[in-house]
Amino acid sequence: MKRLIKTALALLLILCSFARAFAMEVPTKTVIQNLNGTQQYIKVYTVSPDIDPKSLIEQDFSYEGFDYTYSDMTKSDNYFENEKEHSEVITAETGKKDLSAVLEALPPSIDFDDGIYTGILYLDHTTIETKAAGFVSKSYTVSDTREFANLDSNDMAYVPQAVTKDGKTLQLVGVDWQVQSTALVDDLLVPASYKAVAQYSTKASYSAATGYISTATYSGKVSCNELESVTYTVTYVGTETPAEEEPEVVRYGLFKDRKSLIIGCVLFVMFVVAGVFAVLEFIDFWDKREKRKKAERAKEKSLVASKAGQQKDYEKEEKKCEGKKYF
């Protein structure tokens, strides 16, 4: 049954496609006029841009005493115009964070085109945001020089092994001893005091940005000028139909015109679909009926077998009773 339903639906689609193939665009406007002695029948069509204009040209036809023949066609494009506000977020990378470097990376305006809308967007300076792209650890040396004067000897005990600078502890790396004053001892000039010039240093580190990423919003008006439809004006020139001649009628097989053909196809499709579903309903009804009859026959057989079994049991009981009476 499912196969029959699928076949019916496929037939319906084929017939609908057949009917659409014979469908024709309907004119949005018709004008019959006599211009400078020339009889004209003008049909105006407004259709989508993908319609083939040749499909709008009809064969020669007759109408109200005139035989019309195709003369010419004119075309007019209809555009859809619209304007709206639009914004885009642009990202730029810089090596520095200062505004001058960021403005060099961000152009003052950009062209916008998404295939439908076009326009120019301008930089909104108030929306600029700059953040570090990443960080890397870097090291540097912190050094300091300390002097210790008026020392009675050049003893290292007078020089501290470590000092503090800007919250960092610096270690002693070297000492330069200088004689600060001298004295005469036994006709010899000997150092009387010393000055120690001590050098301290240590290693420190800091996080440095690897670069900067700036984002900014560009805003402006964009407009759309898209081809929405095409208007074709088809002109037919007419000549009077001779009185003794009957106007030629274009027939489509059994149908007198295209409209009758389309209506006939639709009615035929409806008839076929109704017939298919009627057959399916009849088959379903017949299957249910046969199943019901089989069930009733099975029930009757079961009932007869049950009665036969009961009769046999009854006869066995009677024989037992007769045997008892005999003895």
Secondary structure as UniProt FT lines:
FT   HELIX           2..21
FT   STRAND          29..35
FT   TURN            36..37
FT   STRAND          38..47
FT   TURN            49..50
FT   HELIX           53..56
FT   STRAND          61..63
FT   TURN            64..65
FT   STRAND          66..94
FT   HELIX           99..105
FT   STRAND          109..113
FT   STRAND          117..151
FT   HELIX           156..158
FT   STRAND          162..165
FT   TURN            166..167
FT   STRAND          168..185
FT   TURN            186..187
FT   STRAND          188..240
FT   TURN            243..244
FT   TURN            253..254
FT   HELIX           258..326
//
